Structures are given as C-alpha cells and as structure tokens.
C-alpha cells in the first residue's frame, strides 16, 4: 500500500516521496505539501495518508528538501521554486489519475500559489501563510561569513539569500489567489494564522469555503487533527 518514489525535476534534482494507495484502484490522488523547514512525515500528513486511503483516495506526500542523494537543500530554495516542484509532481501523476487535489500547510500553502492550475482539480490551504514585509524581518539575521540568513528556533536554521530576496519582493498573495479558478478550501487555526485565511478567502474565486478551527498553527491536538481531516474530506469528495 505504500511505495517510496523518486521523481526527477527538470533541473536534475530528485524529489523523495511516499505514495500510499487505497485497497482498490483509485482514480483520485491527494498531494500534501509541507511548510517552512517541515517534512512529509509530520503528523498531519502521515495520519492524513491513512485517513484518505480508507476513504478510497491515493495520497502522495514528499519532501521539498531532504538528505537524500540529489535532493534539494533548504538553503538553496525559495517559495516559487517549491511551486515549480509541485507542478513536476502533478505532471508525473496526471496521466494515471482523473482527479488530483493539492493540500498545502503554512508556507506549503503559499507555494501552491505558483502552481499550474490547469493541472489541478482542487486546492486546500491549511492555515496558509500570507506573505508580507514582516516575514523578512522577524528573527532573521544576515551572516556574512556564510552569505545567508539565520533564524533562531532553539536551533539555528540557515535560510538562503534567494529565499529572503524573494520574500522582500513577493507578489501580493491576494492577487495570486485570484489566479486559481478551481474549487478552493481554506482551513484556518484561530491560534495561528486565522487572519491569513480570511484575507485569502475574501480574494479567492468561487467555489470556495472557509473553515475555522480553535487550535494552533500545526493542528497539534487529536480533536483539531480530526476536524481538519474530516473537513478536508467533505470538501474534496
């Protein structure tokens, strides 16, 4: 039911991911995209794979950057590049599946704004980040020696100059969301980025829906995760 895949990108990098198939042949695929410094096996993605498998959906979760041979390094990425990698993944699966849905959490949601909407049948944003100028200031310090930025989250995280420079000149997320003319669901965390979800929702095209959950940005309770998955399933089914 679970298979590890390696998908090559046009610039000769390798994307590592896990394809989970339902018990019977499915023509529907759900693709999960993690956020800033995240990974494919965070609980909301790992548990979602099992949840949707039991509902008859195949799922694919992957690492935007990883430690595998040929994979991307976080310090050399940026949000628009993540969007291009999502396109590569969708193209890889497009001939096999009749319906493909993409789900992005946090900056993974922001990355969905750079995808080819012609390839995708529906979008879900899990407390997606709405980029603004403050994202290039909070906790980020330039280190001349390594020619990169460092943010302190209890451990030092190196953020590349390309990532920061793109944030400084980022397009208006409200205008980017207008380019998506497919069904779109926004699920916000009241203790996280709820204002971001509302801002996206106001600018998005129909059909659209906004769901608020009283939890933190990562949906870190059993109840919150349950609501998150159930609301997502109700929308895409």
C-alpha positions in Angstrom: 0.0 0.0 0.0 3.0 2.3 0.5 5.8 2.9 -2.0 8.8 5.2 -1.9 9.2 7.2 -5.1 12.0 9.3 -6.6 10.8 12.0 -9.1 13.3 13.9 -11.2 12.9 17.6 -11.7 13.8 19.5 -14.9 16.9 20.9 -13.2 18.1 17.4 -12.4 17.2 17.3 -8.7 15.4 14.4 -7.0 12.1 14.7 -5.1 11.7 11.9 -2.4 8.1 11.0 -1.5 5.7 8.3 -0.3 2.8 7.1 -2.4 0.0 5.4 -0.4 -2.6 3.5 -2.3 -6.1 2.6 -1.2 -7.2 -1.1 -1.1 -8.8 -0.8 -4.5 -7.7 1.0 -7.6 -8.4 4.7 -7.3 -8.6 7.5 -9.9 -8.2 10.2 -7.3 -4.9 11.5 -5.8 -4.3 13.9 -2.9 -0.9 15.6 -2.7 0.3 17.1 0.5 2.9 20.0 0.7 4.7 20.8 4.0 5.7 24.2 5.2 8.8 26.1 6.2 11.5 23.7 7.4 8.9 20.9 7.6 8.8 17.4 6.2 6.5 14.8 4.7 6.0 12.8 7.9 4.7 15.5 10.2 1.6 14.1 11.9 -1.0 15.9 9.8 0.4 14.4 6.6 1.3 10.9 8.0 -2.1 10.5 9.6 -3.9 12.0 6.6 -2.4 9.4 4.3 -4.1 6.6 6.3 -7.3 8.6 6.7 -7.7 9.2 2.9 -6.6 5.7 2.0 -9.5 4.4 4.0 -11.8 6.8 2.1 -10.6 5.4 -1.3 -8.1 8.1 -2.2 -4.4 7.6 -3.1 -2.1 10.1 -1.5 1.4 11.4 -2.1 3.5 13.3 0.5 7.0 14.4 -0.2 10.0 16.5 1.0 10.7 19.8 -0.7 14.2 19.3 0.6 15.8 16.3 2.1 19.0 14.5 2.9 18.8 12.0 0.0 21.3 11.9 -2.9 20.4 14.6 -5.4 17.7 16.2 -3.3 17.3 19.9 -2.8 18.9 21.7 0.2 16.7 24.1 2.0 19.3 26.9 1.9 19.1 26.9 -1.9 15.4 27.0 -2.4 12.6 29.6 -2.4 8.8 29.5 -2.5 8.3 29.9 -6.2 10.7 27.1 -6.8 8.6 24.9 -4.5 5.7 25.7 -6.7 7.5 24.5 -9.8 8.4 21.3 -8.0 4.8 20.7 -7.2 4.0 21.1 -10.9 6.6 18.5 -11.6 4.9 16.1 -9.2 1.4 16.7 -10.6 2.6 16.2 -14.1 4.2 12.9 -13.0 0.9 11.6 -11.8 -1.5 13.4 -14.2 -2.0 10.5 -16.7 -2.7 8.0 -14.0 -5.3 9.9 -12.1 -8.6 11.5 -13.2 -8.7 13.9 -10.2 -5.7 15.4 -8.4 -6.1 17.7 -5.3 -3.3 19.6 -3.7 -3.1 20.5 0.0 -0.6 22.9 1.4 0.2 23.7 5.1 1.7 27.1 6.1 4.3 28.1 3.5 3.4 24.9 1.7 0.0 26.7 1.0 1.9 29.8 -0.2 3.8 27.5 -2.6 0.5 26.4 -4.2 0.1 30.0 -5.5 2.8 29.2 -8.0 1.3 26.0 -9.4 -0.3 25.5 -12.9 -4.0 25.5 -12.2 -4.7 23.7 -15.4 -3.1 20.6 -14.0 -5.0 20.6 -10.7 -8.7 19.9 -9.8 -8.9 21.4 -6.4 -7.0 23.2 -3.7 -6.9 23.1 0.1 -5.0 25.6 2.2 -4.2 24.5 5.8 -3.5 27.7 7.7 -1.5 29.0 4.8 0.9 31.9 5.2 0.1 35.2 3.6 3.5 36.7 2.9 4.2 40.4 3.9 7.2 42.5 4.5 7.4 41.5 8.2 8.3 37.9 7.1 11.8 39.2 6.1 12.4 40.8 9.4 11.3 38.7 12.4 14.3 36.8 13.9 16.3 36.8 10.7 19.9 37.9 10.9 22.4 38.1 8.0 25.6 36.1 8.4 28.3 37.5 6.1 30.6 34.5 6.6 28.2 32.0 5.2 26.4 34.6 2.9 23.0 33.5 4.3 20.4 34.4 6.9 20.0 32.6 10.3 16.8 32.3 12.3 16.9 31.0 15.9 14.2 28.5 16.7 16.1 27.0 19.6 18.5 25.8 16.9 20.0 27.8 14.1 18.2 27.5 10.8 20.1 28.7 7.7 17.9 30.5 5.2 19.4 31.2 1.8 19.6 34.7 0.2 17.3 33.6 -2.7 14.6 32.7 -0.2 14.9 36.1 1.6 15.2 38.2 -1.5 12.1 36.6 -2.9 10.2 37.4 0.3 11.3 41.0 0.1 9.8 41.3 -3.4 7.0 38.9 -3.0 3.9 39.4 -5.2 0.6 40.3 -3.4 -0.8 37.0 -2.2 -4.3 38.4 -2.7 -3.6 38.9 -6.4 -2.0 35.4 -6.7 -5.0 33.6 -5.2 -7.2 35.3 -7.9 -5.4 33.2 -10.5 -6.8 30.0 -9.0 -10.1 29.3 -10.7 -10.7 25.8 -9.2 -12.6 24.9 -6.0 -10.6 26.1 -3.0 -11.0 25.4 0.7 -9.3 27.5 3.4 -8.9 26.0 6.9 -7.6 28.4 9.5 -6.3 27.9 13.0 -7.7 30.5 15.4 -4.5 30.4 17.4 -2.4 30.5 14.3 -2.9 32.4 11.0 -6.7 32.8 11.0 -6.4 36.4 9.6 -4.4 35.0 6.7 -7.1 32.5 5.8 -9.7 35.2 5.9 -7.6 37.5 3.7 -7.2 34.7 1.2 -10.9 33.8 1.3 -12.0 37.3 0.5 -9.9 37.5 -2.6 -10.5 33.9 -3.9 -12.8 32.9 -6.7 -15.9 30.8 -6.3 -16.5 28.0 -5.4 -14.8 28.5 -2.1 -15.2 27.7 1.6 -13.7 28.9 4.9 -13.5 26.7 8.0 -12.1 27.9 11.4 -10.7 25.5 14.0 -9.9 26.6 17.5 -6.3 25.3 17.6 -2.6 26.2 16.9 -0.9 26.6 13.6 0.1 22.9 13.4 -3.2 21.5 14.5 -1.5 19.8 17.4 -4.4 18.1 19.2 -6.2 14.9 18.4 -9.5 16.8 18.1 -8.1 19.5 15.9 -6.5 17.0 13.5 -9.7 15.0 13.3 -11.7 18.1 12.4 -9.0 19.1 9.9 -9.1 15.8 8.0 -12.9 15.5 8.1 -13.5 19.0 6.8 -10.9 18.5 4.1 -12.5 15.2 3.0 -16.0 16.7 2.9 -14.8 19.3 0.5 -12.8 17.2 -1.9 -15.1 14.2 -2.1 
